[in-house]
């Protein structure tokens, strides 16, 4: 199963379940039974620590289930049972089969490793910050009869020769032996209809909860120690690596222990930064990377120049754990910020000038006031540097609201995840979209499928007018965004 560092960090925060939920919530349903408990191997099962949970998903129906993904209630993906194939695939229409070929892999190609026959189970172990429990997530899956599996699913062909996937006859599907043991994955299959508008997936709520013992030094005491009013706190977490509370207000961030209050720089992803530290061994130093010539502003710091796999020179500093708090204060004093980048399993901490970071040009409350939207209507929202506006999803529509312009947004199943990716791509150039042939002429702002940053707002409004939705590939971070019919 493919776990991403970003996905694991997002397990540390979740919002209110949105209208995406369509099947019974709780610990079970008509198809799947969810069993979750704190794993005995959990390293720090106290308030603010990282709890390792064991989650078992069992197919208790007489139908077959194809697991797709686990996400936050706002749609942000956490983990997926869709993996890129070991080699690029090509569909042979004459043989009605998929074959592994050489050459580049197409965007969206995926092998499903979560097909559960009746009575089968899978298990996964997410790490969760033990704060603000319980945590709630949404598991998306498809439920099919044996006849439908024979019609829609392509199974790996056993034996020698090139890797192939073919459909099985009804009798052969019914004869597949049931795996009695609970495993991390199950048989590899191709299910090309996972996102087809003709297929309606089901969802079930996954809840993680435990009674975590309180720490001796708790958050209210930390806020009192730093003279921070509770109403000013926008985000807070505990960092085991630094043995301190991290608190972010609108104007400033702080690291707080019973003995000291230390200023922090701005982090592009506050919780992810501290989650990353807590996934490290405490004896290991923290690695920071410098952009440009910023390292000259730290004359007493040892900076190592190294070349990566792409032959790019990277300027790295390795800060021992006991010096990290002081280093972060120095970064803050020099008015720099830390960009937290998640790529697959790895996280990069990049020091950059705060002047390079996008700033809100419009307060969210003012944005709602301008559009007449009540805060109770908002399902999720986030600031988008690419649009220079708030991206807002309500119970009935989506739109972007900025100081200079406001416009409609199309349907985007993974809303927050899409805008994070959009900001990353727009920061380095034009944004690539795969557009259906019949819609190309109606979207002139996307020349060759590429949209300039300055045109993104108008382009997304045009996509909404065309009645298209935006599909985001969670298994391939480099895949282009794909426009699809609803």
Secondary structure by P-SEA (a helix, b strand, c coil): ccccaaaaaacccccccccccccccccccccbbbbbcccccccccccccbbbbbbbbbccccbbbbbccccccccccccccccccccbbbbbccccccccccccccccbbbbccccccccbbbbbbbbccccccbbbbbbbccccaaaaacccccccccccccbbbbbcaaaaaacccccccccccbbbbbcccccccbbbbbbbbbbbcccccccccaaaaaaaaccccccccbbbbbccccbbbbbcccccccccccbbbbbcccccaaaaaaaaaaccccbbbbbbbccccccccccbbbbbbbccccbbbbbbbbcccaaaaaaaaaaaacbbbbbbbcccbbbbbbbbccccccccccaaaaaaaaccccccccbbbbbccccccccccccccccccccbbbbbccccaaaaaaaaaaaaaaccbbbbbccccccccccccccccccccaaaaaaaaaaaabbbbbbbccccccccccccc
